[in-house]
Amino acid sequence: MMRPADNLTEVYVCLKPVDFRKGINGLSVLVEAELEMNPFSTRLFVFTNRSRDKIKILYWERNGFCLWQKRLEKERFHWLRMADHAVTTITGQQLNWLLNGYDLNAMKPHKKLNYSSIL
């Protein structure tokens, strides 16, 4: 399983939903132009779509960008509340809790789903 390390101290979360047709190029430009941050840093940048059923994580690794995505089959991610800023920070552990479906304010997870076939 590929997951961010729990010991990450700063993960940047874009609070505003983004167009999920954007890939590496579009998201890296968004990080630099709109969030006014360095996409080449060692930090993770986390995005959600308008319906909050998908998350993308963008990061730079030595010699290239990596893009990780998770799509929920049911329910929605409990996204962080809008603030005066376009971005907020969380820890690696909090990111993993978010990916597990936890509402970071209430610490309640999504229901676990068990499927046996995609058909």
C-alpha positions in Angstrom: 0.0 0.0 0.0 1.3 3.4 -0.9 0.7 6.0 1.8 2.4 9.2 3.0 4.6 8.8 6.1 2.9 9.6 9.4 6.0 11.5 10.5 5.6 14.3 7.9 5.5 17.5 9.7 3.9 19.7 7.1 1.4 18.7 4.4 -0.2 21.6 2.5 -3.9 21.3 1.9 -5.6 23.4 -0.8 -8.9 24.4 0.8 -10.7 25.3 -2.4 -11.8 22.5 -4.7 -9.9 22.2 -8.0 -10.8 21.0 -11.5 -9.7 17.3 -11.4 -9.0 17.3 -15.1 -5.7 19.0 -14.0 -2.8 16.7 -14.0 0.8 17.2 -12.8 1.4 20.3 -15.0 -1.8 22.1 -14.1 -1.5 21.3 -10.4 2.1 22.4 -10.2 1.3 25.7 -11.9 -1.6 26.1 -9.4 0.8 25.6 -6.5 3.2 28.2 -7.8 0.8 30.8 -9.2 -2.2 30.7 -7.0 -0.9 29.2 -3.7 2.4 31.1 -4.1 4.4 28.2 -2.9 7.3 26.2 -4.4 6.1 23.0 -6.1 9.7 21.7 -6.1 9.9 21.6 -2.3 9.8 18.3 -0.5 6.3 19.0 0.8 3.1 17.2 -0.3 0.3 19.3 -1.8 -3.3 17.9 -1.4 -6.3 18.8 -3.5 -9.9 17.7 -3.7 -12.6 18.1 -6.3 -15.9 19.9 -5.9 -17.9 16.8 -4.9 -15.1 15.8 -2.4 -15.1 12.2 -3.5 -11.5 12.4 -4.9 -8.1 13.5 -3.5 -4.9 14.1 -5.5 -1.5 14.5 -3.8 1.3 16.2 -5.8 4.9 16.1 -4.7 8.4 16.5 -6.1 10.8 13.5 -5.7 14.4 14.2 -6.6 14.1 14.4 -10.4 10.3 14.5 -11.2 6.8 15.1 -10.0 4.6 12.3 -8.5 0.8 12.4 -8.5 -1.2 10.1 -6.2 -5.0 9.9 -6.4 -7.7 8.3 -4.3 -11.4 8.0 -5.4 -14.1 7.1 -2.9 -16.8 4.7 -4.1 -19.3 6.0 -1.5 -19.4 9.0 0.9 -17.2 12.1 0.7 -14.0 13.3 2.2 -14.5 15.5 5.3 -12.6 18.5 4.0 -11.1 21.1 6.2 -13.2 24.2 6.7 -12.5 27.3 4.5 -10.4 29.9 6.1 -9.0 33.2 5.2 -6.2 31.5 3.4 -6.1 29.3 0.3 -4.0 26.7 2.0 -3.6 25.2 5.4 -1.1 22.6 6.9 -1.7 19.3 8.5 0.7 16.5 9.5 1.3 13.2 7.7 -0.8 11.4 10.3 -3.7 13.7 9.9 -3.5 13.2 6.1 -3.7 9.5 6.6 -6.7 10.0 8.9 -8.3 12.1 6.2 -7.6 9.4 3.5 -9.1 6.8 5.9 -12.3 8.9 5.9 -12.0 10.6 9.3 -13.5 13.9 10.0 -10.5 15.6 11.6 -12.8 17.7 13.7 -14.9 14.8 15.1 -12.5 11.9 14.5 -15.2 9.6 13.1 -14.3 7.4 10.0 -16.2 6.4 6.9 -17.7 2.9 6.9 -15.4 0.2 5.6 -16.6 -1.2 2.2 -15.9 -4.8 1.1 -16.3 -5.7 -2.6 -15.5 -8.9 -4.3 -15.8 -7.8 -8.0 -15.6 -4.7 -10.1 -18.2 -6.1 -12.6 
